[in-house]
Amino acid sequence: VAFVRALIDVAGKTESFTTEASVVAYNAKGEMLNNVDIIPSTVDVEVEISSPNKTVPIKPVFEGVLPDNQAVSTLSMNHEAMTIYGPQSVLDKIDEIVFPIKASEVADDISFVQNIVLPSGVRHGTVSKVSVDIKLAQGTSKSFKVPINYLYNVNHLSVALTDKEEPFTTIEVFGTEENLADDKFLLD
């Protein structure tokens, strides 16, 4: 007998658990010895499982344009974020979990359940489905004058404004009158 091991099957386990493990003896070549008496032949074992994880927001992304000049008045979901598990190198590249909504299929207020597809390399997520409730209202456009921020130039490029008095641009935004009056979306 070169060494003795307790074998534990962790396949499919995502949380710490307690189990009874068989004790097995091996010779110096690593071959299992079946003709050896081991006392005790089993042991109770607590197995602590930890996996790198990260909590990320769940975000819907509209594909296309809503019909009939409609805009989203409110969008609510039963889960705004989820915890994902996987290798740290994979988690470092993920900032959010997105799912598509085909805008052409949203002609009126709608509620539906969306399956969440995990990015490649993610082993597990705490949310597999999300309930979505969308309310629509008549859409309108509004123009906003926003400053052009040229600070934090990481490439050390030089910036020259054509009009030093006006470092602004105008953007046009489409949404409901109520949401456009709020101006809070400009901070997102």
N, C-alpha and C positions, 0 to 999 in steps of 0.2 A: 504494500500500500504506500503510494507516494503522496497522495493527498485525498481529502474528503471534501465534498461540496454539497450544499443544499441547493437544489434546482427550483427556480421560481419562474413561472410563466407570466410575463407581464404584457402579453399581446392583448391589445384592445383596452388596456387600463389607462385611464386619464386622471384618476385621483388616487391618493394614498389608500392602501388596503392592508388587511391582515389575512394570512393564509397559512395552510399547513404545507410544508415542503418536505419532499423525500430527500434523505441523505444518501449520497452515492459515493463509493470509493473508486479511485483510479490508480493505475500503476504508473511507473515513470514514463511510459510511452504515451500516456494520456488515454489509455484504453480502460473502459468501465469494467470493474471487477464484480461479477455477478455471484461468485461463490464465497463472499465475505459477509459475515454477520456484523451488522452495525447497530449499536445500541446507544441512543434511541434511533429508530429507523426513520422517524419523522420529527420535525421541529416546528413550533409555531413561530411565524416570522411576521414582523410589521415592515411593510415596504412603503417608503415615502417616495412619491413621484412628484417631481417638479419639472415643469416645462417652461421655457421662455414664453412669455405672453405679453400682449399689448392691447390696450383698450383704444379702439378707433371709432370715429363717427360713421354712421350709416347714412349715405346720401343718395337720393334719387336724382337722376339726370334725364331731363326731357330730351327726346330725340325728335326734331322737327318743330312745327309750329302748331299751336292749338287752333282748331277751326273757328270760323265765324267771329273773328276779332275778340275771342275770349282770352282771359288771363287768369292765372291762379290767384285766388283770393286767400285761401288758406290750404296748407298741406300739413297733415299731422300723421305721425306713425306711432305705433305702440312701443317701438324700440328705436331710440335715437343713436345708440352706440352698442358695440359688442366687444367682447374679449376674444382675441384670436391667439392660437397656439401654434408654434412652429420653430424652426431654427432661427436664431437671432439674426443671421444674415438676411433671411427672408423678411422678418418682421421690420427690420430697419428700413426697408424699401416701401413699406405700406403705411400711408397716412390716413386712408379712409377706405371704406367698402362702398362701392357704388353699384347701383342697379338701374337699368334703363326703363323709361316710361315712354311708350310711343304716343307722342302728343296727338297724332291724327286719330287715335282711338279714344281720346278723352273729349267727348262732345258735350258732356253734362257733368254735374256733380257725380262722383264715383267713389266707391269703396272696394278694395280688393286686397288679396293676400299675395305677396310676392316672395318667391323662393330666393334665398340668398346664396349666390355662388361664391365660394371661397377662392381667393387667388391661388395660383399654382405655388406649391410648397407649404401652404398653410395646412396643418394637420387637423385642426379642430376649431370650431367657433361656437360661442355660447348662444348664438341666434341662428336658426335655420330658415325662419320665415318672418316676415314683417307685415303687419296690417297697415294699409295706407288709406287715408281718407282725404280726398281732394275736393275742394269747393271752388267753383268758378264764378267769375263776374265779368262784366263788360270791360274790355281793355282800352287803354289810352296811352298815348306817348307823352313824354315830358323830357325836356332838355335840361341838363345840369352842366354848370361850369365847374370843372374840377382842376385842382393844381397839378402840375407835372412835377413829380418828385424825382430829382436826379441826384439825390444823396445816396450814400452807400454804394458807390460805383466800385464793385469788386474787381473789375478789370483795369482800373486806373485809367480810364479813357477820359479825354477832355471833352467838356460839354460847352457848346456855344449856342445861346438862345438867339433867335433872329430878332426878337423884340424883348428886351430885358425888362420892360414894364409889364409884360403879359405872359408869365410862365404858366398858362392855363390852356385847357382844351375843353371842347364841348362834346358831351356824349348824349345820345338819345336813348332813353330807357322806355321799354314797353311793360305795362303792368296794370293793376287795378288802380283807380284813382286814390283809394284809401291807402294802399301800400306805397304809392309814389309820393303821397303827401307826407308820409312818415320819415322819409330820408334815411332811415336806419340801415337800409340795405346797402348804402354806399360804404358802410364800415366793414362789411363782410369780405 
